[in-house]
């Protein structure tokens, strides 16, 4: 486990968020450690691909830093809507996540976790996420070929297991559930792919389904955002399923 010197400054913000209002970010993972190596990742190529959870930092130190920042922000009369686990990697790889959430509940501020959902088949991951007020799940594809092309998952992961776990989680989670679908030109934005993804998301009954495109330099140079016409088609496809859909894009 890292010592305190390695742990300095694991919070950032607050920053304005379309999804979360004023959000104080929490980075509970070392950079680029993830279960996916998405072709559009703005952090670059994953340094380490993992699916086994481990404690990355000391939960008490993380909570102390976050609560200290919250206190300083309150002194400056700055409002915070969410404390958001949105690290430089996959937050659920941190086995201390549940403890960290519990320690932060004293703030009285809602807690969000932005996850790719790839580890939801692990019971302890679902248990940890149940403690959050909001969970965002990444759903870019629901067919195996496109999933592997877009998200480039750890070789031990299976899409069927992940989708089944997402559905099970959606039936028990009491907080706000949202989804995010990143659309890549010519990769996962075709009619069949959009129909399949929207049909699956409909089963989850999310509060909001966000459609987004890469707006920062992606991991792969040949990755491009879907066109405006394609985005409009995607929006109409999702809405036709009765899904509350919003854009999360740069234009």
N, C-alpha and C positions, 0 to 999 in steps of 0.2 A: 504494500500500500504506500502511495507517495507521502512524503513528509509535508509539513506545513509550507515550506518554501516553494514546493512544486505546485502548491494549491492556490497561490495568491491570485485574486481577481478572476473568480469564476462566475461573476455576475456582470451584466452589461445592460445599459439603458438607464431609465425607461425609454422605449421607443414607441412611436405610434404604429398601431397595427389595425388593418382593415378587419381582421378577425376578432381581435381581442381588446381593442381600445388602447389604453396606455399599459404597456407590458414591460415588466422587468425580467430580462432574460436570465436563465440559469444554465450554465455550461457544466454539466455533471459528467462529461466524458472527455478524455484526451482526444486531441484532434484526429479526425479521419479514421476512427475505429468504428466500424459499422458492419451490419449484416448484409448490406447491399453496396454495390459500386455503381450507382446509377450513371447513365451516360450524360445526364444533364447536371450532375452535382456541381454547385458553384464553389465547393471547397476543393475540387480537384479529385484525383484518383485516390481511393481509399488506401491508407497505409497498411491497415490490418483488417482482415475479414474474420469476424467472430460471430458465434451464436451462443457460446457458453457465457453465462453471466458471471461477473465478478465485481467486487467492490473497488471502485476506481479511486475514490477519495474518502476522507473521513466525513460521514454524514453530519456530525456535530459541527465541524468546522465550516462545511458548506452552509448549514443553517445559520450559524453565527454571522457569516459574511452577508448572507441575504438579508437577515433581520436587521443587521447593522445598516445596510444600505436603505432598507425600508424606513428605518428610524430617521436617517439623515434626510431622506426625501420628504417625509412628513414634516420635518422641521422647516423645510423650504416651501411647505404647502403644495407640494406636487402630488397629484393623484395617481394611484396605481390601481388598475382594474384587475390585472392578472399577474401572478408569479408564474413564469412560463419556462418549463424545461424544454429548451430548444438548443441543444449542444452542437458541437462540431463532430457529431457522430450519432449513433442510435442510442437514445436515452435509456431504453429498457435493458440495455446490456449492463447497466449499473445495478448490481444486486442490492445496493443501498437505497434505491429509488423510493421504495415504500416508506422506509424510515425517514428519509429526507422530507417527504410529503408530510408525514405525521409531525415532524419537528417544526414545519412551517405553518401548520394550521393555527398556531397561536397568533399569527399576524392578522387573522380575520380577512385576509385577501384571498380571492378565488385562485385556484391552482390549475394550470393547464399543462398538458403534455403533448408535444408534437412528435408523433412516432410513425415509423413506416409500417407498424403492425405485424412485422414478420415473426415476432416472438410470442404472439398472443396464444399460441398453442401450448405454451408453458403456463401452468396454473399459477405459479408465483408471480408471473408478469401480469396476468389478469387481476390477481388479488391486489397488486400494487396500484394498477391503473384505476381500480374501482374507487380508490381514495380521492382521485382527482375530481375537480368540478367540470373540466372539459378535456376531452381527448380528441385529437385529430389523427385520422388514419389516412395513409397514402394508398391510393388504389389507382394505379396507372394502367393496369391490364388484368384481364381475368382468363386469358388463354396462355398456355405454357410458353409457346414460342415467343410471343410478344413480351411477356413478363421477363423472360431471360434476356431478351434483347435490350429492353429499356432499363430494368433494375439490376441486371447482372448479379443475382443473389449468390450467397454462400452456397457451395455445392451440396450441403446437407439439407437445405431447405426444399420443401415441396409446396407448390402453389395451392393444391387442393387442401392441404392441412391448414394453411394460412387463411384461406377464404372461409373454411368451416369455422375456424377459431374467431374470425372477425364477426361472423354471423352470431355465434354463441355469445360473444361479448356484447353485441348490440342488444341482445334480449335481456341482459341482466344489468347493464350499466345504467345508473340512475342520474348521471350528470348529462351535460350537453355533448352530443356526439356530432362531429363534423368530418367530412372527407375532403381530400384534395386529389385532383387528377391532373397531372402534368402532361400536356399535349405536345408531342414532337412531330414535326412535319414529316409525313410519309412513313411514320413508324407505328403510332398507336392512335391515329386520328381518322382512320377510315370508317366507313359506315358500319361495317360489321363489328369492329372493335368498340365503337361508341355505343352501339346497341347492347352489346354484351356487358360492358362496364356499367352502363346506366341501369340495366336490368338487375345486376347484382346489387348496386348501391341502393336501388329502390327497396330491396329486401331488408336493408339495414335501418331504414327510416331515419336517416340523419336529420339533425336540425337544419343543417345547410350542407350542400355539396358545392365545393369550390372548383372551378375550372381555371387552370393557370398555365402559363408558358414560361420558358426560360427567359429571364430578363438580365442575367449576369453571365459572364463567360462560363460556359459549361465545361465539364471534364473532357468531352470529345469535341473537337473543332467542327466536325461535320454535323453537329446537332443544331437544328434550327426550329424556331417557334412555328406553330401552326399558323396558317393565314387567318385573316379576319373572317373570311367567308366560312372557313372550316370551324372556327370558334363559334360562329353564329349557329352553324349546323349542330355542333356539339351541345350548345345551350338549348336549342329547341328539342333535341333528342332527350336530354335530361328532363326538361320541363314537361314533355309529353308523358313521362312516366309518373308525373305528380311529385317530382323531387323539387324542393326549394333550392334553387340553383343561383349561384352568383359568380361573376368573374373575379379573379384575383390576378390581374394582368397589368402590364405597364402602359397599355394604350387603350 
